[in-house]
Amino acid sequence: MTDAAAPPPPEVLHVDGDLWVIAKPAGWIVHPAGDPDIPDLLSWARNALPDAKGLAPVHRIDRHTSGLVLLSPDPALRATLGEHFARDEVRKTYLALVYGPTPPTGRIETPLQDARRGRPLAAATTFETLETFVSCSLLRVHPLTGRKHQIRRHLHGIDHAIVGEQRYRPRKFLRVPGFPGRLWLHAHHLDLPDGRTFTAPLPTALAAHLDLLRSLGET
């Protein structure tokens, strides 16, 4: 899937000592993939941030998901934070627009197949409905575990696929006015175990889409 328009470049949101907080655009990957047609965050950081020598990611988010990525030039800090992510000690908050009306809150605990381990793994996701439109709903989503494509797979599994989803497609297609041409999933907020919190505002295309839905009287 490609975005309808070229996304803006990544943006440095915050620098806290050796910890860099960067907003990744949709359509970018975190590590280089050997394909010059796919922009990646690490190559961009090495070229665009001369003051951040040795910068490397602490974690990853999906290519078509926008939002927060933490990076650091300090291997020890990356290892410490990486352990927090691996132990599900980082509270992650996403914003997602999904097909259909959703309940006020929900918890999904369907185990998800892990290709590397060859078996299903426990997985848990909670969500809150922030706004409901005629054809879709805006959710605040918390993945309590860190399985591959967890949010996308869990929401698809309860018949509320994410708008713009190409891999986990909705079972019933609903037209969404003003579709922005991308996966409607954004890594919005992170809470670290030490009390630090970071937020990435919605990209312009997603914020504008919400404004359009509201202006059309879709609620």
C-alpha positions, 0 to 999 in steps of 0.5 A: 500500500502506498500513501496517496501523497508523499508524507512529510519527513520524520520529525524530532519531537524531543531529545532527553539526554541520549534518548531521541523521540522521533515521529515516523511518517506512515510508509517509512520503515525503521531499519534499512531493507535494502530497497532504495524505494522504501525510506527508512528512519535509521538512514534518515537519522544518520544523514539528517541528524549530524549531532546524533552519531551512532543513533539506533532504534530502541523499538519498531512500529509497522511501516504503514503506522505513523508515530512515536519511535525512540532512538539512542546512540547509547547501547546500554540505554537501548538495552535497558529500554529494550528490556522494558519493551520486551517485558511489556512495561512500556504503556503504549497508546495508539489512535485507530479509526476502525470500520463500524460502531464499537462498544464504549470499551473492550478487551481482546485476549485472543492468542496470536500465532507467532511464525518464529515460535510456531505456536500461538502466544498470549496477547491482550489489547484494550480499547476505548471508543472516543468518537463514533461516526456513521461508518467508523469509530475512533479508538484509543488502543492499548496493546498490553503485549507486543505481538507482531501486528497485534492491534491490526490482528485483534481489531480485525478479529472482532470485525472492526478492521482498521480503515485503510487496512490492506493485509487484515481486510474488513469482512464487510467493506464500508465507505468512509468519506474522505479516506486519507489513503493510508492505514489509519493507525498512529502510535500516539503516546508512550509512558516509560517505567521511569515516569517519562511520557512522550506524545506524537500529535496526529499527522496532518492528513489524519487530523484533517480527516477527522475534521472532515468526518465531523463537518459532514455530520457523521457523528 
